[in-house]
Amino acid sequence: MLNSFLEYLSTQNKLVLLWPPGAFISGVFLFLALRSHYRSLHDKTTLLARWYRRLLPLAAPGIAMLLLVVGMAVLQKKGVAVDPPYVACIRAIWASWLIVACIYVLTHSRAKTIAAGIIAAIFAFLSLSDLLPGIIRFLSDISFNLGKIEISAYQVCKFIVSIVLLVWLTSAMNRGMGLTLQHMRNLRPSTRQLLNSVFRVFMYMIAGLVALSTLGIDLTAFAVFGGALGVGLGFGLQKIASNFISGLILLFERSIEVDDMIEMHNGDTFGTVRQTGPRYTLIETFDNRKIMVPNEDFISQRVTNWTLSNTRGLIKLPISVSYEADLELAKELLLETAREHPRALTEPPPACLLMGFTDLGVNMQLNIWVGDIREKRMTTQSEVLMAIWKKFAAHNIGLPHQVRESHYRSLKKPKE
């Protein structure tokens, strides 16, 4: 092909010879125009502007390739003689340029881009020098049997190269999708997590199927594997499958989300959701413990979500006073203390309720509404109780305490 290309350069068809350089120059000028237009944008933080900047390096090779293909097709239709080896050579060079640009767009790494450029140049040289078909035939002659399937060394090389490229490409696309979803503030955190998980699973499945197809394996053979997998799920993997499906249900229902304050049915797990995953949900307690709760527990057991609809919450403070205390004054002091706290809401206002009478004293309850129940819940309770103690002491309102009286009887020996 390289010899045909060099011979073709000596022909008199100047239009065909000048069209590829013209396409290259046009692509470069259009790239410079698009970059100038991007720099003139006022708001570069929008999703469209970010994708505009990310895909900008593809403009020059993409436009040049498009102009090359369209131009050669038009020339052939007009009856201008176009040599196929010449077109194939130019197309190989342009394709290598486009692949290197794609690598740079996905990684933004100069080292990986240079490595990809070297590999693309080697393949382009082998293709143009007619050495690549001979190498492919040599590797295809080396084969071995895997059961009833005959696999050649060429297929193994294609599988290794494809699986490395596909896994790397899939990881890069997953990272890009994750960053894109993070900037979509109009989506709920659970929706972003769901879309990211579904996209990741889908991309890895596609990558695996494409890599296996390079070995020449009939994908219908996976029907047997699917049956075996179903039996495995029925016996040893049912818990893993149950947690995975439960995690998908939670993401679809949006009943448990990141930063929600939840309480499990047993009462020993109470904290804030920090991460939702396909197998477990990470809960951070108020004493900084990290508890991994299986997703199945959120489906099969009773769970209290304190912030499902909103973050507003009620703090209940049980207070007891002695029977000698002025109940009206105690109620006014409790309400005054609640209103003075900066985190207490004015709507709904604090309330003080008389709950009952016991052997020790009178039970009352102070209800305080706060804007965010997740923030300083225990600190707010402690500060209010401390202020109540000071106000009760200043107004001589006693708290109940248990008094135990002991009676002693002396036994004297009667006189005879």
C-alpha positions as CSV (number, residue, x, y, z in Angstrom):
1,M,0.0,0.0,0.0
2,L,2.8,2.4,0.8
3,N,4.4,1.8,-2.7
4,S,1.0,2.4,-4.3
5,F,0.7,5.6,-2.3
6,L,4.1,6.9,-3.4
7,E,3.4,6.0,-7.1
8,Y,0.1,7.8,-6.9
9,L,1.7,11.0,-5.7
10,S,3.3,11.3,-9.2
11,T,0.0,11.4,-11.0
12,Q,-1.4,14.6,-12.5
13,N,-4.7,14.6,-10.5
14,K,-3.9,17.7,-8.5
15,L,-7.4,18.1,-7.1
16,V,-7.4,14.7,-5.4
17,L,-3.9,15.3,-4.1
18,L,-4.7,18.7,-2.6
19,W,-8.0,17.7,-1.1
20,P,-6.6,15.9,2.1
21,P,-4.3,18.8,3.0
22,G,-7.3,21.1,2.4
23,A,-9.4,19.0,4.7
24,F,-6.7,19.1,7.3
25,I,-6.3,22.9,7.1
26,S,-10.1,23.4,7.2
27,G,-10.3,21.2,10.4
28,V,-7.6,23.2,12.1
29,F,-9.2,26.5,11.3
30,L,-12.6,25.4,12.4
31,F,-11.0,24.1,15.7
32,L,-9.4,27.5,16.3
33,A,-12.8,29.2,15.6
34,L,-14.6,26.9,18.0
35,R,-12.0,27.5,20.7
36,S,-12.3,31.3,20.2
37,H,-16.0,31.0,20.5
38,Y,-15.7,28.9,23.7
39,R,-13.4,31.6,25.3
40,S,-16.0,34.3,24.5
41,L,-18.7,32.5,26.5
42,H,-19.7,34.4,29.6
43,D,-20.9,31.4,31.6
44,K,-18.5,28.4,31.4
45,T,-20.0,26.5,34.3
46,T,-23.1,25.1,32.6
47,L,-23.3,21.5,31.6
48,L,-23.4,22.4,27.9
49,A,-20.3,24.6,28.2
50,R,-18.4,21.9,30.1
51,W,-19.1,19.3,27.4
52,Y,-18.2,21.9,24.8
53,R,-14.8,22.3,26.3
54,R,-14.3,18.6,26.8
55,L,-15.2,17.6,23.2
56,L,-13.3,20.6,21.7
57,P,-10.1,18.6,20.9
58,L,-12.2,16.2,18.7
59,A,-13.2,19.1,16.4
60,A,-10.1,19.2,14.2
61,P,-9.7,15.5,13.4
62,G,-13.5,14.9,13.3
63,I,-14.1,17.7,10.8
64,A,-11.0,16.7,8.7
65,M,-12.2,13.1,8.6
66,L,-15.7,14.2,7.6
67,L,-14.4,16.5,4.9
68,L,-12.1,13.8,3.6
69,V,-14.8,11.2,3.3
70,V,-17.5,13.5,1.9
71,G,-15.0,15.1,-0.6
72,M,-13.7,11.8,-1.9
73,A,-17.2,10.6,-2.4
74,V,-18.2,13.7,-4.3
75,L,-15.1,13.4,-6.5
76,Q,-15.8,9.8,-7.3
77,K,-19.4,10.7,-8.2
78,K,-18.2,13.5,-10.5
79,G,-16.0,11.0,-12.3
80,V,-12.6,12.1,-10.9
81,A,-10.3,9.1,-10.6
82,V,-9.5,8.4,-7.0
83,D,-6.9,5.7,-6.1
84,P,-8.3,3.4,-3.2
85,P,-4.8,2.8,-1.7
86,Y,-4.2,6.6,-1.6
87,V,-7.6,7.1,0.1
88,A,-6.9,4.2,2.5
89,C,-3.6,5.7,3.5
90,I,-5.0,9.2,4.2
91,R,-7.9,7.6,6.1
92,A,-5.5,5.6,8.3
93,I,-3.5,8.7,9.2
94,W,-6.7,10.6,9.9
95,A,-8.1,7.7,12.0
96,S,-5.0,7.6,14.1
97,W,-5.3,11.3,14.7
98,L,-8.9,10.9,15.8
99,I,-8.1,8.0,18.1
100,V,-5.3,10.0,19.8
101,A,-7.7,13.0,20.2
102,C,-10.3,10.6,21.8
103,I,-7.7,9.3,24.2
104,Y,-6.8,12.9,25.2
105,V,-10.5,13.8,25.7
106,L,-11.1,10.8,28.0
107,T,-7.9,11.1,30.1
108,H,-6.5,14.6,29.7
109,S,-3.1,13.0,30.3
110,R,-0.2,13.8,28.1
111,A,1.6,10.6,28.9
112,K,-1.3,8.4,28.0
113,T,-1.9,10.5,24.9
114,I,1.7,10.1,23.7
115,A,1.6,6.4,24.4
116,A,-1.6,6.1,22.4
117,G,0.0,8.2,19.6
118,I,3.0,5.8,19.4
119,I,0.8,2.7,19.3
120,A,-1.4,4.3,16.6
121,A,1.6,5.3,14.6
122,I,3.0,1.7,14.8
123,F,-0.3,0.2,13.6
124,A,-0.6,2.8,10.9
125,F,2.9,2.0,9.7
126,L,2.3,-1.8,9.7
127,S,-1.0,-1.2,7.8
128,L,0.6,1.0,5.2
129,S,3.7,-1.1,4.7
130,D,1.6,-4.3,4.1
131,L,3.3,-6.0,7.1
132,L,0.1,-6.2,9.2
133,P,-1.6,-8.9,7.1
134,G,1.5,-11.1,7.3
135,I,1.6,-10.7,11.1
136,I,-2.1,-11.5,11.4
137,R,-1.7,-14.7,9.3
138,F,1.3,-15.8,11.4
139,L,-0.6,-15.4,14.6
140,S,-3.7,-17.0,13.2
141,D,-1.7,-20.1,12.3
142,I,-0.9,-20.6,16.0
143,S,-4.0,-22.1,17.6
144,F,-5.1,-24.4,20.4
145,N,-8.4,-26.1,21.4
146,L,-10.4,-25.1,24.4
147,G,-13.0,-27.8,24.6
148,K,-14.8,-27.7,21.2
149,I,-13.7,-24.2,20.5
150,E,-10.5,-23.5,18.5
151,I,-8.7,-20.3,19.6
152,S,-5.8,-18.8,17.8
153,A,-3.0,-16.6,19.2
154,Y,-4.4,-13.7,17.1
155,Q,-7.7,-14.0,18.9
156,V,-6.0,-14.1,22.3
157,C,-4.1,-11.0,21.4
158,K,-7.2,-9.3,20.2
159,F,-9.0,-10.3,23.5
160,I,-6.2,-9.0,25.7
161,V,-6.0,-5.7,23.9
162,S,-9.7,-5.3,23.7
163,I,-10.3,-6.1,27.3
164,V,-7.6,-3.7,28.5
165,L,-8.9,-0.9,26.2
166,L,-12.6,-1.6,27.0
167,V,-12.1,-1.7,30.8
168,W,-10.0,1.5,30.6
169,L,-12.5,3.2,28.4
170,T,-15.5,2.0,30.5
171,S,-13.8,3.3,33.7
172,A,-13.1,6.7,32.0
173,M,-16.7,6.9,30.9
174,N,-18.0,6.0,34.3
175,R,-15.9,8.7,35.9
176,G,-17.1,11.2,33.3
177,M,-20.7,10.2,33.9
178,G,-20.2,10.5,37.7
179,L,-18.8,14.0,37.4
180,T,-21.6,14.9,35.0
181,L,-24.3,13.7,37.4
182,Q,-22.7,15.5,40.3
183,H,-23.2,18.8,38.6
184,M,-26.9,18.1,37.9
185,R,-28.2,19.8,41.1
186,N,-31.8,19.3,40.0
187,L,-31.5,15.6,40.5
188,R,-31.9,14.0,44.0
189,P,-28.8,12.2,45.4
190,S,-30.5,8.8,45.1
191,T,-31.4,9.4,41.5
192,R,-27.8,10.3,40.7
193,Q,-26.6,7.2,42.5
194,L,-29.2,5.1,40.6
195,L,-28.2,6.4,37.2
196,N,-24.5,6.0,37.9
197,S,-24.9,2.4,39.1
198,V,-27.1,1.4,36.2
199,F,-24.7,3.1,33.7
200,R,-21.7,1.4,35.3
201,V,-23.3,-2.1,35.3
202,F,-24.5,-1.7,31.7
203,M,-21.1,-0.5,30.4
204,Y,-19.2,-3.3,32.0
205,M,-21.7,-5.9,30.6
206,I,-21.2,-4.4,27.1
207,A,-17.5,-4.4,27.5
208,G,-17.4,-8.0,28.6
209,L,-19.6,-9.2,25.8
210,V,-17.6,-7.3,23.2
211,A,-14.3,-8.7,24.6
212,L,-15.6,-12.2,24.5
213,S,-16.9,-11.8,21.0
214,T,-13.2,-11.2,19.9
215,L,-12.5,-14.8,20.8
216,G,-15.1,-16.1,18.5
217,I,-17.2,-17.5,21.3
218,D,-20.9,-18.0,20.6
219,L,-22.7,-15.8,23.2
220,T,-25.7,-18.2,23.2
221,A,-23.5,-20.6,25.2
222,F,-24.0,-18.3,28.1
223,A,-27.5,-19.7,28.4
224,V,-26.0,-22.6,30.3
225,F,-24.0,-20.3,32.4
226,G,-27.1,-18.3,33.2
227,G,-28.8,-21.5,34.4
228,A,-25.9,-22.4,36.6
229,L,-25.8,-18.8,37.9
230,G,-29.5,-19.1,38.8
231,V,-28.9,-22.3,40.8
232,G,-26.0,-20.6,42.5
233,L,-28.2,-17.6,43.4
234,G,-30.8,-20.0,44.8
235,F,-28.3,-21.6,47.2
236,G,-25.1,-19.7,48.1
237,L,-25.6,-16.2,46.6
238,Q,-29.2,-15.5,47.6
239,K,-28.2,-13.0,50.3
240,I,-25.9,-11.1,47.9
241,A,-28.7,-11.1,45.3
242,S,-31.3,-10.0,47.9
243,N,-29.1,-7.1,49.1
244,F,-28.4,-6.0,45.5
245,I,-32.1,-6.1,44.5
246,S,-33.0,-4.3,47.8
247,G,-30.5,-1.6,47.0
248,L,-32.0,-1.0,43.6
249,I,-35.5,-0.9,45.2
250,L,-34.3,1.7,47.7
251,L,-32.8,3.8,44.9
252,F,-36.0,3.6,42.9
253,E,-38.3,4.4,45.9
254,R,-35.9,7.1,47.2
255,S,-36.9,6.2,50.7
256,I,-33.3,6.2,52.0
257,E,-30.9,8.8,50.7
258,V,-27.6,10.3,51.7
259,D,-27.6,12.6,54.7
260,D,-30.9,11.2,55.9
261,M,-31.1,10.5,59.7
262,I,-32.5,7.1,60.2
263,E,-33.2,4.8,63.2
264,M,-33.4,1.0,62.8
265,H,-36.2,-1.0,64.5
266,N,-33.9,-2.4,67.2
267,G,-32.9,1.1,68.3
268,D,-29.1,0.4,68.5
269,T,-28.5,1.8,65.0
270,F,-29.2,5.5,64.9
271,G,-27.3,8.0,62.7
272,T,-26.9,9.6,59.3
273,V,-26.7,7.9,56.0
274,R,-23.3,8.6,54.4
275,Q,-23.2,6.2,51.5
276,T,-25.7,4.0,49.6
277,G,-24.2,1.0,47.7
278,P,-25.5,-2.1,45.8
279,R,-24.9,-4.3,48.9
280,Y,-25.0,-2.2,52.0
281,T,-25.8,1.3,53.3
282,L,-23.2,3.1,55.4
283,I,-24.5,4.8,58.5
284,E,-22.4,7.1,60.7
285,T,-23.6,7.3,64.3
286,F,-23.3,10.3,66.5
287,D,-20.3,8.8,68.2
288,N,-18.5,8.6,64.8
289,R,-19.0,4.8,64.4
290,K,-19.4,3.5,60.8
291,I,-22.1,0.8,60.6
292,M,-22.6,-1.1,57.3
293,V,-26.3,-2.2,57.3
294,P,-27.3,-4.7,54.6
295,N,-29.9,-3.3,52.2
296,E,-32.2,-6.2,52.9
297,D,-32.8,-4.9,56.4
298,F,-34.3,-1.7,55.1
299,I,-36.9,-3.7,53.1
300,S,-37.8,-6.5,55.5
301,Q,-37.7,-4.5,58.8
302,R,-39.2,-1.3,60.2
303,V,-37.0,1.7,59.7
304,T,-37.6,5.3,61.0
305,N,-36.5,8.0,58.6
306,W,-36.5,11.3,60.5
307,T,-35.8,13.4,57.4
308,L,-37.8,11.7,54.7
309,S,-40.0,14.6,53.7
310,N,-38.1,17.5,55.4
311,T,-35.3,18.1,58.0
312,R,-37.5,19.8,60.6
313,G,-37.7,17.8,63.8
314,L,-39.2,17.8,67.3
315,I,-37.0,17.6,70.5
316,K,-39.0,16.3,73.5
317,L,-37.6,17.1,76.9
318,P,-39.3,15.4,79.9
319,I,-39.2,17.6,83.0
320,S,-40.4,16.8,86.5
321,V,-41.1,19.3,89.3
322,S,-42.0,18.8,92.9
323,Y,-45.6,19.2,94.2
324,E,-44.6,22.3,96.1
325,A,-43.6,24.2,92.9
326,D,-45.7,26.7,91.1
327,L,-46.8,24.9,88.0
328,E,-47.8,28.0,86.1
329,L,-44.4,29.7,86.8
330,A,-42.6,26.5,85.9
331,K,-44.5,26.3,82.6
332,E,-43.6,30.0,81.8
333,L,-40.0,29.4,82.6
334,L,-39.8,26.3,80.4
335,L,-41.4,28.2,77.4
336,E,-39.2,31.2,78.0
337,T,-36.1,29.0,78.0
338,A,-37.2,27.3,74.7
339,R,-37.9,30.6,73.0
340,E,-34.5,32.0,74.0
341,H,-32.6,29.2,72.3
342,P,-31.3,30.2,68.8
343,R,-32.2,26.9,67.1
344,A,-35.8,26.8,68.3
345,L,-38.4,27.6,65.6
346,T,-41.1,30.2,66.2
347,E,-43.5,28.3,63.9
348,P,-44.6,25.9,65.3
349,P,-43.8,27.5,68.6
350,P,-42.5,25.6,71.6
351,A,-45.1,23.9,73.8
352,C,-45.2,22.7,77.4
353,L,-47.5,19.9,78.3
354,L,-48.6,18.4,81.7
355,M,-48.1,14.7,81.3
356,G,-49.2,13.2,84.7
357,F,-48.7,12.9,88.4
358,T,-46.4,10.4,90.1
359,D,-45.4,9.5,93.6
360,L,-42.3,11.7,93.3
361,G,-43.6,14.8,91.5
362,V,-45.4,16.3,88.5
363,N,-44.3,15.2,85.0
364,M,-44.2,17.8,82.3
365,Q,-42.8,17.8,78.7
366,L,-41.2,20.6,76.7
367,N,-41.5,20.3,72.9
368,I,-39.0,22.3,70.8
369,W,-39.1,22.3,67.0
370,V,-35.8,22.8,65.2
371,G,-35.1,23.5,61.5
372,D,-32.6,20.6,61.0
373,I,-32.9,17.7,63.4
374,R,-29.5,16.3,62.1
375,E,-27.5,19.2,63.4
376,K,-26.5,19.5,67.2
377,R,-29.5,17.5,68.4
378,M,-27.9,16.4,71.6
379,T,-26.1,19.7,72.1
380,T,-29.4,21.6,71.8
381,Q,-31.0,19.3,74.4
382,S,-28.1,19.7,76.8
383,E,-28.1,23.6,76.5
384,V,-31.8,23.8,77.1
385,L,-31.7,21.5,80.1
386,M,-28.8,23.5,81.6
387,A,-30.8,26.8,81.1
388,I,-33.8,25.2,82.7
389,W,-31.8,24.2,85.7
390,K,-30.5,27.7,86.2
391,K,-33.9,29.3,85.9
392,F,-35.5,26.8,88.3
393,A,-32.8,27.5,90.8
394,A,-33.2,31.3,90.5
395,H,-37.0,31.0,91.1
396,N,-36.8,28.3,93.9
397,I,-38.6,25.7,91.8
398,G,-37.6,22.4,93.2
399,L,-37.1,19.2,91.3
400,P,-38.5,16.0,92.8
401,H,-36.3,13.6,94.7
402,Q,-37.0,10.4,96.5
403,V,-36.9,10.7,100.3
404,R,-36.5,7.6,102.3
405,E,-37.4,7.6,106.0
406,S,-36.2,4.9,108.3
407,H,-37.9,4.2,111.6
408,Y,-36.1,2.4,114.4
409,R,-37.8,0.7,117.3
410,S,-35.8,-0.1,120.4
411,L,-36.7,-3.3,122.2
412,K,-36.2,-3.2,125.9
413,K,-36.4,-6.1,128.2
414,P,-39.5,-5.9,130.4
415,K,-38.9,-5.5,134.1
416,E,-39.8,-8.4,136.2
